[in-house]
Amino acid sequence: MHNQAHARDQSRMRRAAYGPFAGIAFSVLLCACGADRIVTNAGRDPSDYRDRHPIVITDKNRSLDVFVGANSGPLDPRQREDLRAFAQEFRQHGKGAMVAYVPVGSTDPVGDARGIQTIRAALGGPPDHIRLVVQPYMVADPSLAAPIRLSFAELAARVPHPCGLWPRDLSGSTTREGIENEQYWNFGCAYQQNIAVQTADPIDLVRPHVEERIDVIKRSNEITKLRQGQDPATTYDSSKNKSSISTIGGGGAP
């Protein structure tokens, strides 16, 4: 009897000791049941095509091959126009100096040396002087015409990866994209690439142009009209430059 009473006392002591811990554990389980279940997009492609196919700004080399010809005579009209347009592009978008790669091992080294002088003269002098850095390059086949290659670096906007990639299967409704009605990975890539190549100045994608000076006279006239209770909008003479609709093909009044 004494041993049974002692065992009952120890059991009551254990229940008293573990009771608070059991309550805490039960409370934690209840909190876990009531917690918000946040579904993340871990392992998924970005849902916005601008995040999947961002437009980035990189350095790009632009080059022009000038064929000076035998004995390096004057450039023909076609190449003079090409060189003039190339120099204009350099003045607008070029970075650093223009580099002229002169062939080494060609059949007309004297003509190539004279060709550099011809190109310098065609690029113009001060104030439109363009600094030309001359570097050699080896000719692979001396029997072929070796041009003088002009090159300069400029900024360019582009998508950092090629379009037309299909990393997901679009064959049926069993895919996650089909079930959840999500955009496929290649969606928007060509659109972003077209926007990038049509950007005349890639810096415009980073910041706008500096605001130009305001038209003080126009602004003063508009403020004066507002103070006088008049409409500051510009009025145009609608009686000028009127055109009539042709009656050919059923157009115009009957």
C-alpha positions as CSV (number, residue, x, y, z in Angstrom):
1,M,0.0,0.0,0.0
2,H,2.8,2.3,0.9
3,N,4.4,1.7,-2.6
4,Q,1.2,2.4,-4.4
5,A,0.6,5.7,-2.6
6,H,4.2,6.7,-3.3
7,A,3.7,6.0,-7.0
8,R,0.5,8.1,-7.1
9,D,2.3,11.0,-5.5
10,Q,5.1,10.9,-8.1
11,S,2.6,10.8,-10.9
12,R,0.8,13.9,-9.6
13,M,4.1,15.7,-9.3
14,R,5.0,14.9,-12.9
15,R,1.7,16.1,-14.2
16,A,2.1,19.3,-12.2
17,A,5.6,19.8,-13.6
18,Y,4.7,19.2,-17.3
19,G,1.4,20.9,-17.2
20,P,2.7,24.5,-18.0
21,F,4.9,23.1,-20.8
22,A,2.0,21.2,-22.4
23,G,-0.1,24.4,-22.4
24,I,2.7,26.4,-24.1
25,A,3.1,23.7,-26.7
26,F,-0.6,23.6,-27.4
27,S,-0.6,27.4,-27.7
28,V,2.2,27.3,-30.2
29,L,0.3,24.7,-32.3
30,L,-2.8,26.9,-32.3
31,C,-0.7,29.9,-33.4
32,A,0.7,27.9,-36.2
33,C,-2.7,27.0,-37.4
34,G,-3.8,30.6,-37.4
35,A,-0.7,32.0,-39.1
36,D,-0.9,33.5,-42.6
37,R,0.2,31.2,-45.3
38,I,2.2,33.3,-47.8
39,V,2.9,31.6,-51.2
40,T,6.1,32.9,-52.6
41,N,7.2,32.8,-56.3
42,A,10.4,30.9,-55.5
43,G,11.6,29.0,-58.5
44,R,9.2,30.9,-60.9
45,D,10.0,33.3,-63.6
46,P,9.0,37.0,-63.0
47,S,5.4,37.7,-64.0
48,D,6.3,41.0,-65.6
49,Y,7.9,40.9,-69.0
50,R,10.0,43.9,-68.1
51,D,11.6,41.9,-65.3
52,R,12.1,38.9,-67.5
53,H,13.5,40.9,-70.4
54,P,15.0,44.1,-69.0
55,I,16.6,46.7,-71.3
56,V,20.2,47.3,-70.3
57,I,22.8,49.8,-71.5
58,T,26.1,48.3,-72.8
59,D,29.1,49.4,-74.8
60,K,29.1,48.6,-78.5
61,N,31.7,49.0,-81.2
62,R,30.6,50.5,-84.6
63,S,33.0,49.9,-87.5
64,L,33.3,51.0,-91.1
65,D,35.6,49.3,-93.7
66,V,37.2,51.7,-96.1
67,F,38.8,50.3,-99.2
68,V,41.4,52.7,-100.3
69,G,42.3,50.8,-103.5
70,A,45.6,50.4,-105.3
71,N,48.0,53.3,-104.9
72,S,45.5,55.0,-102.5
73,G,43.9,57.5,-104.8
74,P,41.0,59.7,-103.7
75,L,38.0,58.0,-102.2
76,D,35.1,57.3,-104.5
77,P,31.8,59.3,-103.9
78,R,30.1,56.3,-102.3
79,Q,32.8,55.9,-99.7
80,R,33.1,59.6,-99.1
81,E,29.4,59.7,-98.2
82,D,29.8,56.6,-96.0
83,L,32.8,58.2,-94.2
84,R,31.0,61.5,-93.7
85,A,28.0,59.7,-92.2
86,F,30.3,57.6,-90.0
87,A,32.0,60.7,-88.7
88,Q,28.7,62.4,-87.9
89,E,27.6,59.3,-85.9
90,F,30.9,59.5,-84.0
91,R,30.4,63.2,-83.2
92,Q,26.9,62.5,-81.8
93,H,27.4,59.2,-80.0
94,G,31.1,58.3,-80.0
95,K,33.2,57.7,-76.9
96,G,36.9,58.3,-76.7
97,A,38.9,58.4,-79.9
98,M,38.3,56.8,-83.3
99,V,40.6,53.9,-84.1
100,A,41.9,53.1,-87.6
101,Y,43.1,49.6,-88.0
102,V,45.7,49.5,-90.9
103,P,46.4,46.2,-92.6
104,V,49.9,44.7,-92.2
105,G,51.1,42.3,-94.9
106,S,48.9,43.5,-97.7
107,T,50.1,43.8,-101.3
108,D,50.1,47.7,-101.2
109,P,51.6,48.9,-97.9
110,V,52.4,52.3,-99.4
111,G,48.9,52.8,-100.5
112,D,47.6,51.9,-97.1
113,A,49.8,54.5,-95.5
114,R,48.5,57.1,-98.0
115,G,45.0,55.9,-97.3
116,I,45.3,57.0,-93.7
117,Q,46.1,60.5,-94.9
118,T,43.1,60.4,-97.3
119,I,40.8,59.4,-94.4
120,R,42.2,62.1,-92.1
121,A,41.5,64.7,-94.8
122,A,38.0,63.4,-95.3
123,L,37.2,63.5,-91.6
124,G,37.8,67.2,-91.6
125,G,40.0,69.6,-89.6
126,P,39.3,72.0,-86.8
127,P,36.8,72.7,-85.3
128,D,35.5,69.3,-86.5
129,H,38.8,67.6,-85.9
130,I,38.5,63.9,-85.0
131,R,41.4,62.3,-83.1
132,L,42.4,59.2,-85.0
133,V,44.4,56.5,-83.3
134,V,46.2,54.1,-85.8
135,Q,46.8,50.5,-84.9
136,P,47.9,47.6,-87.2
137,Y,46.2,44.3,-87.8
138,M,47.5,41.2,-89.7
139,V,46.1,40.3,-93.0
140,A,45.0,36.6,-93.3
141,D,45.2,36.5,-97.1
142,P,47.3,39.1,-98.9
143,S,45.6,38.3,-102.2
144,L,42.3,39.7,-101.0
145,A,41.5,43.4,-100.6
146,A,42.4,44.5,-97.1
147,P,40.4,47.5,-95.9
148,I,41.3,50.2,-93.4
149,R,38.8,49.5,-90.6
150,L,37.5,52.5,-88.6
151,S,36.0,51.8,-85.3
152,F,34.6,53.7,-82.2
153,A,32.8,52.8,-79.1
154,E,29.3,54.0,-78.3
155,L,26.5,53.2,-75.8
156,A,23.7,50.9,-77.0
157,A,20.5,49.7,-75.4
158,R,19.6,46.0,-75.8
159,V,18.0,43.0,-74.1
160,P,20.8,41.0,-72.3
161,H,19.8,37.7,-73.8
162,P,18.4,36.4,-77.2
163,C,14.7,36.2,-77.9
164,G,13.0,33.1,-79.2
165,L,13.9,30.9,-76.2
166,W,11.3,28.5,-75.0
167,P,12.3,27.0,-71.7
168,R,8.8,25.8,-70.8
169,D,6.4,23.4,-72.6
170,L,3.4,25.1,-74.0
171,S,1.9,22.0,-75.6
172,G,-1.2,21.7,-73.4
173,S,-3.2,22.6,-70.4
174,T,-1.3,20.3,-68.1
175,T,1.6,22.8,-67.6
176,R,1.5,25.3,-64.8
177,E,1.4,28.2,-67.2
178,G,-1.6,26.8,-68.9
179,I,-3.4,26.0,-65.6
180,E,-2.7,29.4,-64.0
181,N,-3.0,31.4,-67.2
182,E,0.4,32.9,-66.9
183,Q,2.6,34.6,-69.5
184,Y,5.0,32.3,-71.2
185,W,8.7,33.1,-70.7
186,N,9.4,34.5,-74.2
187,F,6.4,36.9,-74.0
188,G,7.5,40.5,-74.4
189,C,11.1,39.8,-75.4
190,A,10.8,41.0,-79.0
191,Y,8.8,44.0,-77.9
192,Q,11.6,45.0,-75.5
193,Q,14.3,44.4,-78.1
194,N,12.5,46.6,-80.6
195,I,12.1,49.4,-78.1
196,A,15.8,49.1,-77.3
197,V,17.0,49.3,-80.9
198,Q,14.7,52.2,-81.7
199,T,16.2,54.3,-78.9
200,A,18.3,57.0,-80.5
201,D,20.1,58.0,-77.2
202,P,20.3,55.2,-74.6
203,I,20.8,57.8,-71.9
204,D,17.1,58.7,-72.3
205,L,16.3,55.4,-70.7
206,V,18.3,56.6,-67.6
207,R,17.4,60.2,-67.3
208,P,15.6,63.0,-69.3
209,H,17.4,65.7,-71.2
210,V,18.3,69.0,-69.4
211,E,15.4,71.4,-69.6
212,E,16.1,74.2,-72.1
213,R,15.5,77.9,-71.5
214,I,11.9,79.0,-71.4
215,D,10.4,81.4,-74.0
216,V,10.2,84.5,-71.8
217,I,8.2,86.5,-74.4
218,K,5.6,83.8,-74.9
219,R,5.2,83.2,-71.1
220,S,4.8,86.9,-70.5
221,N,2.1,87.2,-73.1
222,E,0.2,84.3,-71.6
223,I,0.4,85.7,-68.1
224,T,-0.8,89.0,-69.3
225,K,-3.9,87.4,-71.0
226,L,-4.7,85.4,-67.8
227,R,-4.6,88.7,-65.8
228,Q,-7.0,90.2,-68.3
229,G,-9.4,87.3,-68.2
230,Q,-8.5,86.1,-71.7
231,D,-7.8,82.7,-73.0
232,P,-4.0,82.3,-73.3
233,A,-4.4,79.5,-75.9
234,T,-2.9,80.1,-79.3
235,T,-5.5,80.8,-82.0
236,Y,-5.0,79.6,-85.5
237,D,-6.6,81.0,-88.7
238,S,-8.8,78.1,-89.7
239,S,-9.6,79.8,-93.1
240,K,-6.1,78.9,-94.4
241,N,-4.9,75.7,-95.8
242,K,-8.3,74.3,-96.3
243,S,-8.5,71.2,-98.6
244,S,-11.6,69.8,-100.3
245,I,-12.5,66.1,-100.4
246,S,-12.2,64.6,-103.8
247,T,-15.4,63.3,-105.4
248,I,-13.6,60.5,-107.3
249,G,-14.7,57.1,-106.1
250,G,-17.8,58.4,-104.4
251,G,-16.1,60.7,-101.9
252,G,-17.3,64.2,-101.1
253,A,-20.9,65.6,-101.2
254,P,-23.3,64.1,-103.7
